[in-house]
């Protein structure tokens, strides 16, 4: 069984992807890939980049179902830690679960959604 990877996005972006039949993130245009995380990286990423955002969902992705290439590459704050980067659009059938991902009242993320 392949370890799942995760992507944080706004509910509105996910809804738009469902209408369009494919998901793309702004980073695909600006950096050439969609940022993803392993389960143990999700909370740290959420707190670093999405603090106090109440409109988020967490996409659980099956890497074996992806059509675009995935590369494991170093992050910016810890060069020895690898993150999954998706080099192309995310095909919707690779998303196995969509989890609501609200922050705690103080704006931080403490719990991985279930």
N, C-alpha and C positions, 0 to 999 in steps of 0.2 A: 504494500500500500504506500502510495506516495504521500509525503508530508505536505499538508496544505500550506498555502501562502495567503497573505492578507493584504488588502488595499483599503485605505480610509478615503472616503469621498463624501460629498454632500448628497443628501437625499435627492435634491433636485437634479444633480448630475446623473445619478443612477436612474431616475425616472426618465430623463432625456435619452439615456442610452437604451432603455427598453423600447422607447418609441422609434429610435434610429436603428436598432438591431445590433449595435456594437458600442463598446465603451472606449472612449479616449479621454485622457487627462491632459490638462494644460502642459504638463511636463513632457508629454510625448512630442509636442510641438517645439518647446524651448530647449529640452535636454536630449531628446531622441528616445526616451523610454518612459515607462510608467513605473513609479516607485512602488515597491511591495515590501512586505516584511514577513519574517517568521513570527510564529505566535508569541514567542518570548520577547520580541522587539516592539510589538504593537503599542503597548502602553507608553514606552519611552518616546516613540515617534509621535504618538498622539499628544503627549504633554509638551513636546518640543515645538510642534508645528500647528496644532489644532486646539490649543487651550481655550476653554470657555465657548467652543462652538457647539450649539445645541442641535444642529441640523445634520449630524453625521450618521453614516451607516458604515459598517465594516463588511467588506466583501470577502468571503471565504472562497478561495480559488483552488481548483484541482490542477496542478501543473501538468499532469498527464493529458488533460483535455485542451490545453492551450494550442492555438494555431501559430501564434507569434513566438519568436525565440525568447527564452529566458536565460539571463546571464547572472551569475553570482559575483557581485563586485563589492569592493570596499566602500564603506560609508565615509562621510567627511569627518566625523568626530572621532571615530575609532578605525584607523586604516586596516587593522587586522580583523575586523568584524565584517562579514559578508552579508549583503542584502540582495534579495532577488529583484532584478530589474527586467521588465517586460519590454522588449524592443519591437513594438508594434501594438495595434489595437487589441483590446481584450474581447475575445468572443464570448458572448453571454452564456453559452452552454458550459463554459468552464467554471462559472460561478455556481457553487453548490449551496451556499447559504448567504443570506443578507441579514445582518444583525443590526438592530438599532444600537447606536453608540453614543449616548449622551454623557456629558461630563457630570461629575459630582457638583453639588451646590457651590463649591469654591472654584469651579472651573477646571479642576484637574481630573485626570482619568486614573482610577485606582483598580478597577476590576475589568477583566476581560469579559466581554458580553457572552451570554449563553443563549 
